[in-house]
Amino acid sequence: MAWKLLKDVPASATRKAARNMPKLFYFFSVTRTTFRGYILGVTASWIVQVGGKLCQFGKSMCKCKKVNDNIDKSEKIRQLKHKVFVAIVRCSASLVFASIGAGIGASLFRPSTGQWIGCIVGDLAGPVIVAVCADKVFHLNLNNY
């Protein structure tokens, strides 16, 4: 299964463009392929982010630490849950928006370059868009974590 996820996505977009598919079908095909190709990197990023948060949590909960903390355990656990939730939201937004951006870029511009540029723009814009929407709709501030 890993070989299906590890692929050269811009080259795949170029091959798909050579098939002269309808634009909408081409968009969905490139979006799906980018999603598959990008999911391993996003998953690795999520594991590193959550692993770092868990290490920080473990150090703060360690009894051998001689720092006077005014925050109780339940508050620390609540903060950890919130930080893990924010990491999930950011990584998911990055994955989804990068895939959609790649499909749009490949459809509007050259397949290889458009896919690459659309993926980068979606990857950068996705978490920002979700953070702004979450702040306005749910009154969650996702930028502080």
C-alpha angles and dihedrals in degrees: 000000000000093000089061090055095045104069140130098256098189091051089048090053090052091051091049091050090054089060091066095229121176110274096247093048090046091051093052092044094052091043092053093046092049090049090054094045095046100044095083093056093046091048090051090050091050092050091052093047094048092042090055091049091049091050091050090048092049092051092048092050094047112117093213092069111104098205120118105237118190091193116093126222096260091055091049091050090049090051091049091051090050093049092049090048091051091050090051092049094047095047092045091049090048092051096046097043093044090053093048091044090051091052092049093045094048091048096049102036137023109319100240100036094037092052092050095047093043090051092052094046092048092046091054098039099042100072091042093052092047092047092052093046092046090050093050099039106031098021089234116146104214095169098075095064 
